[in-house]
Amino acid sequence: MLPFSKGSLLLAPMVGITNRAFRTLLGELGGPDYAFTEMASAEAYVSRAPFESVYTDSKPRPERTSVQFYARSAGSLADACARLRNNPPEELPAGVDINFGCSAPHIRGKGGGSAWSSDPAPAAELVAAARAAWPGILSAKVRMGPDDDYHRLRGFCEGIAGEGLDFLCIHPRRDDQKFRGKARHEISLRLAQDISIPLVANGDIVSPGQLSMLMGTRTGPGGSKSVYAAMIGREAVRRPWIFALLRASASALTPASSTDRSIDRLEVGLRFLALAKLYLPEAWRLESARRFFSYYCEQFSFAHHIKYKTMNSPSLDIMAENFRSYFEQVPQDRYLLFSH
């Protein structure tokens, strides 16, 4: 049984961002129904490399979190799952997620991530090895692969699903697109009908209208179809309150009841910095904060200015000073209606 119901909202794994500090921030703002850690290396985790315990930290809600691994071999993934299984009960995540979608050259070049998309049989063996070693929830995240061939994509997904996955996530862009163009959710909806396990759609889900189309509550071209759940990534950094916002919209709240409060953008940013100090090792804090603010500031009136200031801050304390200073100069940016 999945730890989330149909229609749930999930947080996507994002390198350098979806660590414990960020997931805690989201939880305080009405966070996701289920979340994923940032991607960890199975090989590094097994060899007890520095910081791997931070990558795989599933708190504050282990029972609603999956640890995501990329792996170069079935054996290393099985070993990583076996080690993770021995965590203390209060630190045991609900699930393990297998990364088949990362197309970053340093990951793909090592045989991890999207490199598996051209080898469906070994990819299925990778899932089978994880399933044998991991008794909890098992999932995988994919992209469309190297081309637009839907039949190849469907065959790949059916192959890995058949080896014991509980659900599958898709970001419907090709490997070479990165985040260019639009996510092709007609592929998500088609695949949801064609595979035997629940499908979660990820990519460019930023509004209640897009969500209702994917969930089948609003009929689109070709009739009413639906995915099992939706996964949100970058938009959750731009608007960390988006999960609460989408839930309010889905609950058909009246405009008055859903917009009678505002978001204090300054306090949200400062709270993330405080959580980074609390939960992240010192070596991680500045880079994680830079990644956070690179997205969080995108919708500010003078985004380029504040992003430059935060990106070039040499410490979290100076970053906080620069962030406060922005709202002294642009006070109209500080408060945002919850509906935005």
C-alpha positions in Angstrom: 0.0 0.0 0.0 1.3 3.4 -1.0 2.0 5.9 1.8 0.0 8.6 -0.1 -3.4 8.5 -1.8 -4.6 9.3 -5.3 -4.4 13.0 -6.0 -1.5 13.6 -3.6 1.2 16.2 -4.1 4.8 15.1 -4.0 8.1 16.9 -3.7 10.6 16.1 -6.4 14.2 15.2 -5.6 16.5 18.1 -6.5 20.3 18.1 -6.1 21.5 20.5 -3.5 18.0 21.6 -2.5 15.7 18.9 -1.1 17.8 18.3 2.0 16.4 18.2 5.5 16.5 21.9 5.9 14.4 22.6 2.8 11.9 19.8 3.5 11.4 21.1 7.1 10.7 24.6 5.6 8.1 23.2 3.3 6.5 21.3 6.2 6.1 24.5 8.1 4.3 26.1 5.2 1.9 23.2 4.5 4.2 20.8 2.7 3.9 17.8 0.4 2.1 14.6 1.1 5.3 12.8 0.3 8.9 13.8 -0.4 12.2 12.6 -1.7 15.8 13.3 -0.6 18.2 14.7 -3.0 20.0 12.1 -5.1 22.7 10.0 -3.4 25.2 7.7 -4.9 24.7 4.1 -3.9 28.4 3.4 -4.3 29.4 6.3 -2.1 26.8 5.4 0.5 28.0 1.8 0.7 31.7 3.0 1.1 30.6 5.4 3.8 31.9 8.5 1.9 31.8 11.9 3.7 28.3 13.4 4.0 26.4 10.4 2.6 24.5 10.2 5.8 23.3 13.8 5.1 22.2 12.9 1.6 20.2 10.1 2.9 18.7 11.9 6.0 15.0 11.4 5.7 13.9 13.5 8.6 11.7 15.3 9.6 9.2 12.8 8.2 10.9 9.5 7.4 7.5 7.8 7.2 6.6 10.1 4.3 10.0 10.2 2.5 12.0 8.2 0.0 15.7 8.2 -0.3 16.8 8.5 -3.9 19.8 6.6 -5.2 21.6 6.5 -8.5 23.7 3.4 -9.1 26.1 2.1 -11.6 25.4 -1.6 -10.8 22.7 -3.8 -9.4 25.1 -5.1 -6.7 25.9 -1.6 -5.3 22.2 -0.6 -5.2 21.3 -3.8 -3.4 24.1 -3.2 -0.9 22.9 0.4 -0.4 19.4 -0.8 0.2 20.6 -3.4 2.7 22.6 -0.8 4.6 19.7 1.7 4.6 17.4 -1.0 6.0 19.5 -1.2 9.1 18.8 2.4 10.1 17.2 2.9 13.5 13.4 2.8 13.3 13.1 6.6 13.8 15.4 7.2 10.9 14.1 4.5 8.5 12.6 6.0 5.4 9.4 4.8 3.9 11.0 4.1 0.6 13.8 4.0 -1.9 13.7 5.7 -5.3 15.9 4.7 -8.2 17.1 7.5 -10.4 16.9 6.6 -14.1 16.4 10.2 -15.3 19.5 12.3 -14.4 21.3 13.3 -17.6 24.1 15.3 -16.0 27.3 14.3 -17.8 29.1 13.3 -14.6 26.3 11.0 -13.7 25.5 9.6 -17.1 29.1 9.2 -17.9 29.6 6.9 -14.9 26.7 4.7 -16.0 24.1 6.1 -13.7 20.9 8.0 -14.2 19.6 8.2 -17.7 22.5 6.0 -19.0 20.2 3.1 -18.0 17.5 4.2 -20.5 19.3 2.6 -23.4 19.7 -0.7 -21.5 16.2 -1.9 -20.5 17.2 -5.4 -19.5 20.0 -4.4 -17.1 17.7 -1.6 -15.8 15.1 -4.2 -14.9 17.8 -6.3 -13.2 18.7 -3.2 -11.2 15.1 -2.9 -9.9 14.9 -6.6 -9.2 18.1 -6.3 -7.1 16.7 -3.4 -5.1 13.4 -5.2 -4.6 15.1 -8.2 -3.2 17.1 -6.1 -0.7 14.5 -3.5 0.2 11.1 -4.5 1.9 9.7 -0.9 1.9 8.2 1.2 -0.8 10.2 1.1 -4.1 9.9 3.5 -6.9 11.8 4.9 -9.9 12.0 8.3 -11.7 12.5 8.4 -15.4 12.6 10.9 -18.3 11.4 10.1 -21.8 14.9 8.9 -22.7 17.1 9.8 -25.7 14.3 10.3 -28.2 10.5 10.7 -28.7 9.8 7.0 -29.3 6.8 6.3 -27.1 6.9 2.6 -27.7 10.5 2.4 -26.5 9.6 4.5 -23.4 6.6 2.3 -22.6 8.6 -0.9 -23.0 11.3 0.4 -20.7 8.7 1.5 -18.0 6.9 -1.8 -18.3 10.1 -3.7 -17.8 11.2 -1.9 -14.7 7.6 -1.8 -13.3 7.4 -5.6 -13.7 10.4 -6.2 -11.3 8.6 -4.9 -8.2 8.1 -1.1 -8.4 5.3 0.3 -6.3 4.9 3.4 -8.4 6.7 5.3 -11.2 7.5 9.0 -11.6 8.0 10.6 -15.0 9.4 13.9 -16.1 8.2 13.9 -19.7 11.2 15.6 -21.4 14.0 14.0 -23.4 17.4 13.5 -21.8 18.9 16.3 -23.9 16.2 18.9 -23.1 17.2 19.5 -19.5 14.4 22.0 -18.6 14.0 23.5 -22.1 10.6 23.5 -23.7 7.4 22.3 -22.0 6.9 19.1 -20.1 4.8 16.8 -22.4 2.1 15.7 -20.1 0.1 14.1 -22.9 2.9 11.4 -22.5 2.3 11.3 -18.8 -1.5 10.7 -19.3 -0.9 8.1 -22.0 1.7 6.2 -19.9 -0.6 6.3 -16.9 -3.2 4.3 -18.9 -0.6 1.8 -20.3 1.4 0.6 -17.3 0.1 -1.5 -14.4 1.4 0.6 -11.5 0.5 4.1 -10.3 2.1 6.9 -12.3 3.2 10.2 -10.8 3.7 13.2 -13.2 6.5 15.8 -12.7 7.4 18.9 -14.7 6.0 22.4 -15.0 3.1 21.9 -12.6 2.6 25.4 -11.3 -1.2 26.1 -11.3 -4.5 24.6 -10.1 -5.6 24.3 -13.8 -2.6 22.2 -14.8 -3.1 20.0 -11.7 -6.8 19.4 -12.3 -6.0 18.5 -15.9 -3.5 15.8 -14.8 -5.8 14.6 -12.1 -8.8 14.1 -14.4 -10.9 16.6 -12.6 -11.0 18.7 -15.7 -11.4 17.1 -19.1 -8.8 17.8 -21.7 -8.2 16.9 -25.3 -9.0 13.2 -25.9 -11.3 12.9 -22.9 -10.8 12.5 -19.2 -7.6 10.7 -18.2 -5.6 11.0 -15.0 -2.3 10.3 -13.3 -2.2 8.9 -9.8 -0.4 11.9 -8.2 1.6 15.0 -9.1 5.2 15.9 -8.3 6.5 19.4 -7.9 10.1 20.5 -8.1 11.5 23.9 -9.0 8.1 25.7 -8.3 8.3 24.5 -4.7 11.5 26.5 -4.4 10.1 29.6 -6.1 6.9 29.3 -3.9 7.5 27.0 -0.9 3.8 27.5 0.0 2.6 26.0 -3.3 1.5 22.7 -1.8 -0.9 24.5 0.6 -2.0 26.8 -2.3 -2.9 23.9 -4.6 -4.7 22.0 -1.8 -6.8 25.1 -1.1 -7.7 25.4 -4.8 -8.5 21.7 -5.0 -10.8 22.0 -1.9 -12.8 24.7 -3.8 -12.3 27.3 -1.1 -13.9 30.6 -1.7 -11.6 33.4 -2.8 -12.1 35.1 0.6 -11.1 32.1 2.7 -8.2 31.1 0.5 -6.6 34.6 0.2 -7.2 36.2 3.6 -3.5 35.9 4.5 -0.3 36.9 3.0 3.2 35.3 2.7 6.1 37.2 4.2 8.8 36.5 1.7 11.5 37.9 3.9 10.6 35.6 6.8 10.5 32.6 4.6 14.0 33.2 3.2 15.4 33.9 6.7 13.8 30.8 8.0 15.5 28.7 5.4 18.8 30.1 6.4 18.1 29.3 10.0 17.2 25.8 9.1 20.3 25.4 7.0 22.4 26.3 10.0 20.5 23.9 12.2 20.4 20.8 10.0 23.2 21.0 7.3 26.9 20.5 7.8 28.9 23.7 7.5 30.4 22.7 4.2 27.0 22.4 2.6 25.2 25.5 3.9 26.4 28.2 1.6 26.0 26.2 -1.6 22.5 25.0 -0.6 21.4 28.5 0.2 22.7 29.8 -3.1 20.7 27.1 -4.9 17.6 28.0 -2.9 17.8 31.7 -3.5 18.6 31.2 -7.2 15.0 29.9 -7.6 13.3 31.6 -4.7 14.1 35.1 -6.0 13.1 34.5 -9.6 9.7 36.2 -9.2 10.9 39.2 -7.3 10.6 42.6 -9.1 14.4 43.0 -9.3 15.3 39.3 -9.4 18.6 39.8 -11.1 19.8 42.2 -8.5 18.9 40.1 -5.4 20.0 36.9 -7.0 23.4 38.4 -7.7 23.7 39.7 -4.1 22.8 36.3 -2.6 24.9 34.3 -5.0 27.9 36.4 -4.1 27.5 36.5 -0.4 30.5 34.9 1.3 28.6 33.7 4.4 25.0 32.9 5.5 25.1 35.9 7.8 26.0 38.3 5.0 23.5 36.6 2.8 20.8 37.3 5.4 21.9 41.0 5.6 21.7 41.3 1.8 18.3 39.7 1.7 16.9 42.0 4.4 18.4 45.0 2.6 16.5 44.1 -0.6 13.2 44.5 1.2 14.2 47.8 2.7 14.8 49.0 -0.8 11.8 47.2 -2.4 9.2 46.9 0.4 6.4 46.2 -2.0 8.0 42.8 -2.7 7.9 41.6 0.9 4.3 40.5 1.2 2.5 38.3 -1.3 -1.1 37.2 -1.3 -1.4 33.5 -0.5 -3.2 33.0 -3.8 -0.1 33.9 -5.8 
